[in-house]
């Protein structure tokens, strides 16, 4: 527990460094990956298609 005060002093307020927003984002991105060999390429393609579709609406 002693490291918490030091961590807050070094990184700023806890609301700015919480992992929950990042974990929520990962929860949205993980289902988009369908390739085990090229997951990053697959993710980029899925996001690009999603953005293009959103742009058409």
N, C-alpha and C positions, 0 to 999 in steps of 0.2 A: 504493500500500500504506500510505502514511502516514495516510490517512483512516480506516482500519479501527479503529485505537485510539481515535480521536476519536468515531467512530460508536458503538463499544461503550460508551464513557464516557457518551455522550448518551442512548442508547436502552436500555441494559441488556444483559443477557447475550444472545448470539446465538440461543440456543435459544428465547428468547421473541419474537424478531422475525423468524424465518425466514419466507420466502415459501412454502416447500414445503407446509405445512398449508393455506394459502389456495389454492394451485394445485391441490391434491388436491380441495378442496371445489368449485372451479370445474370440475374434470374430472367431478365428479358432477352438477353443475347444468346444464352446457351441453347435454347430450343431452335435457334436459327441455324446452328451448325449441324450439318448432316454428313460431313466428310471427315474421316479419321486421318487421311493422308495429307490433306491440305485444308485444315480447319480455318486458318486465317483468310485464305483466298475465298473460301466458301462464305465466311461471315461477311467479308467486304461485298461480295456479289449480292448476298441477301439484303444487306442494308441499302446498297445502291438501288436494287429493284424496289424496295419499300419506299425509298425517297422519291424515285421516279413516279411510282404509283400515287403517292401523296401529292406530288406536284401536278398530276393530271386532274385531280379532283377539284 
